[in-house]
Amino acid sequence: MKIMNNKFYKYILMGILLFASVPSQANIWLINDSLKSIYVGDPPQTARNLGVNMRQINGAYWRYNNRFLQLDLAATHVRLAGTADTVYFCNTDTISPSYCDLSVLNISNYSDINRKQDINLLSSGLKEIAEMTPIVCTADKENTIQTALETDAANEENTDDFGFDTESLSKVIPEAVVDLEGGQKGINYISVIPFLTKAVQELKTTIETQQEEVDSLQNLLKEKNQSLVANQLVSGKTESAKVVSYELPTNTGEAYLQLCDEKGKQIRMINILGTTNTIIKADELPTGNGFYVIIVNGNLISSDKINFK
């Protein structure tokens, strides 16, 4: 075999390293396409092989048992792809994997309107949000003990984990619950955001409607107060009594005049329905000072002080 350049040494070295990590009966296969690929294991045309396809321009392509992981360097932005369009970040326990944290600056969710079909407005959001079950629990560290030991973090305390109950969430927003490896469940929080947004919009509409009702009631109360001022009750005087005159509305069902001393203690409750005035005697007020209030249909409509000299 004729050695053409230094790239050949790189591929041979890679093959040796890969060979050292597999059983002794494994073979090293150099694919005859300008030495772009090195496979360790069974022949590369079969399903079972462990190898790396080092493409000189595109990047790298790892394959094992019909699974692949691709690092594409030729694209406008570096791209990472995996089997079934999913890349997992977890430990090596494939039976019950423990998923790891992923820290990034920004996350962009693919949402090109030109690639969507049958677009409709979301009809509700508040109902779904009300039926969701937010939970807080202790994060399970059992599956990451070995990792903690290897990173000198064995004494790390368990931390609180916030999220939603996937069982109840699957009944409210089924699309938000995804199946992970090892029979575990995950949540696509991007699918929850439109419902949160719709719920806020519904609340905004409710608040605006209620504000309109409050404004209407305030205007009505203002008009009523102006009417009461225009028909304010006046007190007439005699030497030993005062005549309180008033004009009751035509739709009055019940009306009372409540007489109180200067400390607010009720002295007398007088039914004034069908009358236009009431006489208050001086001896009814112990100190000669007090006040009265007019109550019509359960509402206080007027009040005034009463002073005897």
Secondary structure, DSSP 4 states (H G I P E B T S, - for coil): ----SHHHHHHHHHHHHHHHTS-TT-EEEE-TTTT-EEEEES-TTSS-EEEEEEETTTEEEEEETTEEEEEE-SSSS-EEEEGGG----B-S-SSS--BPP---S-------GGG--S------SHHHHHH--EEEEE---GGGHHHHHHTT-TTPPP-EEEEE-HHHHHHH-GGGEEE-GGG-EEE-GGGTHHHHHHHHHHHHHHHHHHHHHHHHHHHHHHHHHHHHHHT--EEEE-SSEEEEE----TT-S-EEEEEEETT--EEEEEE-TT-SEEEEEGGGSTTSEEEEEEEETTEEEEEEEEE--
